[in-house]
Amino acid sequence: MLVELTMTEQWYRAVLEVDAGIPVIEVAERFGVSRQAVHRWIGWYREEGLDGLANRSSRPRSSPAASWRPRRRREAWAPARSAPPST
């Protein structure tokens, strides 16, 4: 029977494997992630416990580029039209 685990459960299993003595690089390879990701999960778990492994938002804390101002409209590059010749 195949059981699908939540992200939190997967991350918790990875943390438990490292705590059991399995090298981080091996755990990272088994879970298909970088060793930095495993270290991040371990840090979250140590700081906040199981709640620290809850799936986190990837939304940035700030977006300085989002406060941009619209550019001033450029003047037309074409020469100004002259009046039609008078007849």
Secondary structure, 3 states (H helix, E strand, C coil): CCCCCCHHHHHHHHHHHHHCCCCHHHHHHHHCCCHHHHHHHHHHHHHHHHHHHCCCCCCCCCCHHHHCCCCCCCCCCCCCCCCCCCC
